[in-house]
Amino acid sequence: MSTEGKDFDVFGADKSRVGSSLINSSMIKKVELEITSDCNAACPGCARTLNADKLKIQRFGFEDIIRLFPTEEHIRGREFKFCGVLGDPALNKECVQMVDYLVANGGYCELSTNGGFQTADWWAALGNIASESPGRVHIHFCVDGHKETNHIYRVNTNFKVIERNMKAFSDAAPKNSATWIYIVFDHNEHELEIAKAHAKELNFEFATRTGMRNSYHDWIAQLGKKNKKQEQIITTTGEKEHSKKEVVKELDKFIEE
């Protein structure tokens, strides 16, 4: 069957033929959305930072969401993850509008963000959506440190702005509508308990994580003003390393042999 010239929705349905589909859309429970490749941060371990000379900023808008998910049937009961693989969803000015539309049609939205962009009013608007539809909006604030250390890995972020935005969301949203995700490095370990206490004040959940790449690599952060950059090496050692690091090392040796 030729598909040339046909218009398909995100689940493979030919919009010109009601009921037709290339796949069984009922099997799709989660949809990952990278709505922009732009970011306010320059995390040294991010592929975006490591390949800055190759990156072309791209985004899609609210009209694209409607095109891809045109009816409640495409949305209800599904989880939509606004991820931050290359970009932060908060840098897309239509992000709140997208969340509102998906939630209003029965979807669940999870956003991963460094929290360091947009205004307090923008975050309050997102919190209001969470309040109007309890359990359907959850934010992962990826904040790797507190006042002294978050900027070391989350380069170019301002903790005062992050703190303001987290509070704005917290004041508007129900309890446990967000999780503070904290990557534990050697340089920020001493602020872990401070961050936990702060998350509790905000009625956020709290979780730590690591990554295999952080255990394999020492990152170099470029800190300071443009003409006065200083390098800081970011390390992950001891119990902070990924629990499967040695297993992966053995696999690497096996592949190389």
HELIX and SHEET records of a PDB file:
HELIX    1   1 SER A   25  MET A   27  5                                   3    
HELIX    2   2 ALA A   47  LEU A   50  1                                   4    
HELIX    3   3 PHE A   62  LEU A   68  1                                   7    
HELIX    4   4 GLU A   72  HIS A   74  5                                   3    
HELIX    5   5 PRO A   89  LEU A   91  5                                   3    
HELIX    6   6 CYS A   95  ALA A  104  1                                  10    
HELIX    7   7 ALA A  120  GLU A  132  1                                  13    
HELIX    8   8 ASN A  150  TYR A  153  1                                   4    
HELIX    9   9 PHE A  159  ALA A  172  1                                  14    
HELIX   10  10 GLU A  189  GLU A  191  5                                   3    
HELIX   11  11 LEU A  192  GLU A  201  1                                  10    
HELIX   12  12 MET A  212  TYR A  216  1                                   5    
HELIX   13  13 GLY A  238  LYS A  240  5                                   3    
HELIX   14  14 LYS A  245  GLU A  256  1                                  12    
SHEET    1   A 6 LYS A  30  LEU A  33  0                                        
SHEET    2   A 6 GLU A  79  PHE A  82  1                                        
SHEET    3   A 6 TYR A 108  THR A 113  1                                        
SHEET    4   A 6 VAL A 137  CYS A 142  1                                        
SHEET    5   A 6 ALA A 178  ILE A 183  1                                        
SHEET    6   A 6 GLU A 205  ARG A 209  1                                        
SHEET    1   B 2 TRP A 219  LEU A 223  0                                        
SHEET    2   B 2 GLN A 230  ILE A 234 -1                                        
END                                                                             
